[in-house]
Amino acid sequence: MKSAQAAPKSIATGLFLAVAGAIAFSGKAIIVKLAYRYGVDAVTLIMLRMLMALPFFLAIVWWTGRKARLSGVALPRLTAHDKWGILGLGITGYYLASYLDFAGLAYISASLERLILYLNPTLVVLLGVALYGKRVTVPQALGMAISYSGVLLVFGHEVTLAGGDVALGALLVFGSAISYALYLSYSGELVKRLGSLRLVGLATSVACVLCIAQFVLLRPLNTAFAVAPEVLWLSLINATACTVVPVLMVMMAIERIGAGLAAQVGMVGPMSTIAMGVLLLDEPMNAWVVGGTVLVLLGVYVVSRQRAVPPTAD
């Protein structure tokens, strides 16, 4: 009887965690757009985010090791192959994807950014074709066509309002989506060997160090905190509520309801970004944005039914 009652409760908890995680992830774009109002650049902003997030990700690595020791489980030792894999995933999944995303947000709306990033499942399918010779099914092809038409609809409308810089911003964010799709495509082997939480902690720690190193190479050190106080507070919120917390929420949701359902529930992400963009950034809510969003969500749903991919951790 207890087990029967526990199952629905676990599913309900998983659904709540998936929804909350998707909404928290989607808030990242809003935070970045708000920070740009204070004159900060992408290199500095991503450094502050990753600097503040690094202790949390190191704590995740420590906690996974401690939990394993208390359970009497021996964690696999990191081989040279593992270390190179973690480095590669840290670069593609979190460093490059995050930097390109932050850079692109300087030119496009948060709504368009989230719709482009949400094309991720379609990019994973295309990478499967390019890297592993997999075949695209008819429903997948249809879903991709619907999704990309939705992004083009919003993109075309935004270009007419904001000009040519929108193309540069969209290209940068699309590069971010490709980079994260590479991470998803190559992470399967290491996830099975090291565990999802341990791998996330290690890969994101690598990305944090790379973002900090990028700042050291490109900017004077004395400018690290020479920003408006609001930028520091926004970076702290971005590092915790929009980075560390949703990573843990989505991982816990997947444990309870599986990656497929978590991915479908994550469709709330683009809608929450658009809602917050309207309320906090005064971004337009019109038929173009609504129509494009419906098309992207519909197309991704069709693709995800064939192959479910968890929402991006950007």
C-alpha positions in Angstrom: 0.0 0.0 0.0 2.8 2.4 0.9 4.6 1.7 -2.3 1.5 2.4 -4.3 1.1 5.7 -2.6 4.7 6.6 -2.9 4.8 6.2 -6.7 2.2 9.0 -7.5 4.0 11.2 -4.9 7.3 10.6 -6.6 5.8 11.4 -10.0 4.2 14.6 -8.7 7.5 15.6 -7.1 9.3 14.8 -10.4 6.9 16.9 -12.4 7.2 19.8 -10.0 11.0 19.7 -10.1 11.0 19.5 -13.9 8.7 22.5 -14.2 10.6 24.5 -11.6 13.9 23.6 -13.2 12.8 24.6 -16.7 11.4 28.0 -15.4 14.6 28.6 -13.4 16.8 27.8 -16.5 14.7 30.2 -18.6 15.3 33.0 -16.2 19.0 33.1 -17.2 18.3 35.1 -20.4 16.2 37.7 -18.4 19.0 38.1 -15.9 21.6 38.6 -18.7 19.5 41.2 -20.5 18.9 43.1 -17.2 22.7 43.1 -16.5 23.5 44.5 -20.0 21.6 47.6 -19.0 24.4 48.5 -16.7 27.1 48.5 -19.4 28.8 45.2 -18.6 30.2 43.0 -21.5 29.8 39.3 -22.1 33.3 38.3 -21.0 33.0 40.0 -17.7 29.4 38.9 -17.1 30.0 35.2 -17.8 33.2 35.3 -15.6 31.2 36.6 -12.7 28.5 34.0 -13.2 31.0 31.1 -13.3 33.2 32.5 -10.5 30.1 32.5 -8.2 28.9 29.1 -9.4 32.3 27.3 -9.1 32.1 26.6 -5.4 28.7 25.0 -5.8 29.8 22.7 -8.6 33.0 21.7 -6.7 30.7 20.9 -3.8 28.6 18.7 -6.1 31.7 16.7 -7.0 32.7 16.4 -3.3 29.2 15.4 -2.3 28.9 12.6 -4.9 32.2 11.2 -3.7 31.2 11.4 -0.1 27.8 9.8 -0.8 29.5 6.9 -2.6 31.9 6.3 0.2 29.1 6.3 2.8 27.2 3.8 0.7 30.3 1.6 0.3 30.4 2.1 -3.4 33.7 2.6 -5.1 33.6 5.4 -7.7 35.4 4.7 -11.0 38.9 6.3 -11.1 39.3 8.9 -13.7 41.4 7.6 -16.5 43.2 9.7 -19.0 40.4 9.1 -21.5 37.9 10.3 -18.8 39.8 13.5 -18.2 40.0 14.4 -21.9 36.3 13.6 -22.2 35.4 15.8 -19.3 37.6 18.6 -20.7 35.9 18.3 -24.1 32.4 18.2 -22.5 33.2 21.2 -20.3 34.3 23.2 -23.3 31.4 22.3 -25.6 28.5 21.9 -23.1 29.1 24.8 -20.7 32.0 27.1 -21.6 31.5 27.6 -25.4 27.7 27.2 -25.2 27.4 29.7 -22.3 29.7 32.3 -23.8 28.1 32.3 -27.3 24.7 32.5 -25.6 25.7 35.5 -23.5 27.3 37.2 -26.5 24.2 36.6 -28.6 21.8 38.1 -26.0 23.5 41.5 -26.5 21.7 41.6 -29.9 18.4 39.7 -29.7 15.5 39.4 -27.4 15.3 36.8 -24.6 12.2 35.3 -26.4 14.1 34.6 -29.6 17.1 33.4 -27.7 15.1 30.8 -25.8 13.3 29.6 -29.0 16.7 29.1 -30.8 18.1 27.2 -27.8 15.0 25.0 -27.7 15.8 23.7 -31.1 18.4 21.6 -29.3 16.6 18.2 -29.7 16.5 18.7 -33.5 20.2 19.5 -33.5 20.9 16.3 -31.6 19.0 14.3 -34.3 21.0 16.0 -37.1 24.3 15.4 -35.3 23.2 11.7 -35.0 23.0 11.7 -38.8 26.3 13.4 -39.3 28.3 11.6 -36.6 26.7 8.1 -36.4 25.0 7.7 -39.8 21.5 7.5 -38.1 18.5 8.0 -40.3 15.9 10.8 -39.8 12.3 9.5 -39.6 9.5 11.2 -41.4 8.0 12.5 -38.1 11.4 13.9 -37.1 11.8 15.6 -40.4 8.3 17.1 -40.1 9.0 18.2 -36.5 12.2 19.9 -37.5 10.6 21.7 -40.4 7.8 23.0 -38.1 10.3 24.1 -35.4 12.6 26.0 -37.7 9.7 27.7 -39.4 8.7 29.0 -36.0 12.1 30.4 -35.3 12.3 32.0 -38.7 8.9 33.6 -38.1 10.1 35.3 -34.9 13.5 36.1 -36.4 12.1 37.8 -39.4 9.8 39.9 -37.3 12.7 40.9 -35.0 14.9 41.8 -37.9 12.4 44.3 -39.2 12.3 46.0 -35.7 16.0 45.9 -34.6 18.0 45.6 -37.8 21.0 43.6 -39.0 22.5 43.0 -35.6 19.7 40.5 -34.9 21.3 38.1 -37.5 24.6 38.2 -35.6 22.9 37.6 -32.3 20.8 34.7 -33.7 23.9 33.2 -35.3 25.8 33.3 -31.9 22.9 31.7 -30.0 22.5 29.1 -32.7 26.2 28.3 -32.3 25.5 27.9 -28.6 22.8 25.4 -29.3 25.1 23.4 -31.6 27.8 23.4 -29.0 25.4 22.0 -26.4 24.0 19.5 -28.8 27.6 18.2 -29.3 27.8 17.9 -25.5 24.7 15.8 -25.4 25.8 13.6 -28.4 29.1 12.7 -26.8 28.2 12.6 -23.1 26.4 9.3 -23.1 29.4 7.1 -22.5 30.8 9.2 -19.7 27.3 9.5 -18.0 27.1 5.7 -17.8 30.6 5.4 -16.5 30.8 8.4 -14.0 27.1 9.2 -13.3 25.2 12.2 -14.4 25.6 14.3 -11.3 29.4 13.7 -11.0 29.9 14.4 -14.7 27.9 17.6 -14.5 29.9 18.8 -11.5 33.2 18.0 -13.2 32.4 19.4 -16.6 30.8 22.6 -15.2 33.8 23.1 -13.0 36.1 22.9 -16.0 33.9 25.4 -17.8 34.0 27.8 -14.8 37.8 27.7 -14.8 37.9 28.4 -18.6 35.5 31.4 -18.3 37.7 32.8 -15.5 40.8 32.2 -17.5 39.2 33.9 -20.5 38.6 37.0 -18.5 42.2 37.0 -17.1 43.5 36.9 -20.7 41.2 39.4 -22.2 40.5 42.0 -19.5 42.6 43.8 -16.8 42.2 42.1 -13.5 41.3 45.3 -11.7 38.1 45.5 -13.7 36.8 42.2 -12.4 34.5 43.8 -9.8 34.5 47.3 -11.3 30.9 47.0 -12.3 27.6 48.3 -11.0 26.5 46.6 -7.7 23.3 45.5 -9.5 25.5 43.4 -11.9 27.0 41.6 -8.9 23.6 40.8 -7.5 22.2 39.7 -10.8 25.3 37.5 -11.4 24.8 35.9 -8.0 21.1 35.1 -8.9 22.2 33.8 -12.3 24.9 31.5 -10.7 22.6 30.1 -8.1 18.9 30.3 -9.0 19.4 30.0 -12.8 22.4 27.7 -13.0 23.1 25.4 -10.0 19.6 25.0 -8.6 17.9 24.1 -12.0 20.8 21.6 -12.8 20.0 19.8 -9.6 16.2 20.1 -10.1 16.3 18.6 -13.6 18.6 15.8 -12.5 16.3 14.9 -9.6 13.3 15.1 -11.9 14.9 12.7 -14.5 15.5 10.2 -11.6 11.8 10.3 -10.8 10.0 10.6 -14.1 12.6 9.8 -16.8 14.3 11.9 -19.4 11.4 11.7 -21.9 8.8 13.2 -19.6 11.2 15.7 -18.1 12.0 16.9 -21.6 8.3 17.3 -22.5 7.5 19.1 -19.3 10.5 21.4 -20.0 8.5 22.9 -22.9 7.3 25.4 -20.3 10.7 27.0 -20.5 10.2 29.1 -23.7 6.8 30.2 -22.5 8.1 31.3 -19.1 11.0 33.2 -20.8 8.5 35.1 -23.1 6.3 35.9 -20.1 9.2 37.2 -18.0 10.5 39.1 -21.0 7.2 40.9 -21.4 6.9 41.6 -17.7 10.5 42.5 -16.8 12.1 43.6 -20.1 9.1 45.2 -21.9 9.6 42.9 -24.8 6.7 42.7 -27.2 4.0 40.0 -27.1 2.4 39.8 -30.5 1.0 37.4 -33.0 4.5 36.8 -34.5 6.0 35.7 -31.2 3.0 33.6 -30.1 2.8 31.9 -33.5 6.6 31.2 -33.6 6.5 29.8 -30.1 3.6 27.5 -30.9 5.4 26.2 -34.0 8.7 25.6 -32.1 7.0 23.8 -29.2 4.9 21.7 -31.6 7.9 20.7 -33.7 10.1 19.9 -30.7 7.3 17.8 -29.2 7.1 15.8 -32.4 10.9 15.3 -32.5 11.1 14.5 -28.8 8.5 11.8 -29.1 11.0 10.0 -31.3 14.0 10.8 -29.1 13.7 12.6 -25.8 16.4 15.1 -24.8 16.5 16.9 -21.5 16.3 20.7 -21.5 19.5 22.7 -22.0 21.5 23.7 -18.9 23.2 26.6 -20.8 
